[in-house]
Amino acid sequence: MRLRPSRASAPKQIAAAVIGNALEWYDFVVYGFFASVLAQAFFPSRDDTASLLLAFATFGAGFCTRPLGGLFFGLYADRKGRKAALQLIMFVMTAAVAVIALTPTYATIGVFAPALIVIGRLLQGFATGGEFSSSTAFLIEIAPPRRRGFYGSLQIVGQALSILLATLSGIIVTSVFSVEAVNAWAWRLPFFAGLLIGPVGLYVRRHLDETPAFKATAKTRGAREAFVDLIRRRGERLLVCFAATIGTTISFYVILVYMPTYGKTEMGLTLEQSFIAEAPALLLLIALTPLMGVVSDLVGRRPLLLASNGLLLLCAYPVYVWLQAERSASALALAQMAFCVMMSGICGAFSTALAEQFPTHMRSAGLAIAYNVAVMLFGGFAPFIVAWLIGFFNTPVAPAFYLIFGAGVGLLGAAGLHERHREPELE
């Protein structure tokens, strides 16, 4: 029988993992929210669409290093421990944010400006590549029996909290400062906030305890042997998790990261209105996700994933058609809330479902490979792909096409997952 954290220490362990995760993703998401502003500051062009596409391409470039970072930190976490990996990840992310926050604009240093932004994004992607796998492994390995779904759902709560923090920072900046000031310098303030709270994340993660599951298996085999075993014997699990992640990452980045830009560019709203419209939806998602995690402990991960992807498949197109008919901030808020209700089942079950597909000694590496490759290909470039689809089909409802594709693949992935919610202990 593996030892569990005491009741007194468990809440502190959870808080440390979730808060650190939120701080980590905050810095990553802020770039996506201010893409339209960064486009003019670092990628100026006579064509505004071209500038925006370059900014989104740079956002996507950060995802190109995620598989590399995921593999590095995944193997590191499986060899040195979850705590050590989470601390190192936070350090690298803080350095990456410093590069973006402090880089002068194109008007000041020319082509060096976009080059430095790309470097910052690549570093962000490398660090974030290890975040999901390390924090998810940590959370489910400290979970009591039959509560892994709830604990794993808190990983997504951390991500949603980061988007909420980024949204609030966007609301504050765009409401306090003029459009001219935001475009000139005030866009840097959310990045400086992320830079200042980096040391908080490092401090919080220094006080984590290593998971009992890792301690029990840390000496069983080397990282290289575990990696070879993962590829040879768990290849099918990697493919299933890859497919399940495609649906999740497309919905996450289209609905939660791209929509403020969509409100501005395709609905005629101000950036401030778009941020305000997203805030209540994020609060709803944060409230529903752990509840859906509890439900997954009762009925299983797969039913929730199938139902949520099915709803997105059926409802995405009608919602976007309605948005274009209404074209108001209140309509955007209602649409975002509806989408977040549909996503809550995915967010409540997804992290734990993937983690349960791999044994402890290869869990972080398995999660990192399947998750980060899917996110790189289908999530990181989601804003770029959606913007391209809108131009190619010449219709503002084109984001629905990408959501429908993602939900369809997500259904296939969810159907292939092994259901393990009734097993009291993991391998």
Buried (B, 14 or more C-beta within 10 A) or exposed (E): EBEBBEEEEBEBBBEBBBBBBBBBBBBBBBBBBBBBBBBBBBBBEEEEBEBBBBBBBBBBBBBBBBBBBBBBBBBBBBBBBBBBBBBBBBBBBBBBBBBBBEBEBBEEEEEEBBEBBBBBBBBBBBBBBBBBBBBBBBBBBBBEEEBBBBBBBBBBBBBBBBBBBBBBBBBBBBEEBEEEEBBBEBBBBBBEBBBEBBEEBBEBBEEBBBBBBBBBBBEEBEBEEBBEBBEEEBEEBBEBBBBBBBBBBBBBBBBBBBBBBBBBBBBEBBBBBBBBBBBBBBBBBBEBBBEBBEBBBEEBBBBBBBBBBBBBBEBBBEBBBBBEEBBBBEBBBBBBBBBBBBBBBBBBBBBBBBBBBBBBBBBBBBBBBBBBBBBBBBBBBBBBBBBBBBEEEEBBBBBBBBBBBBBBBBBBBBBBBEEBBEEEEBE
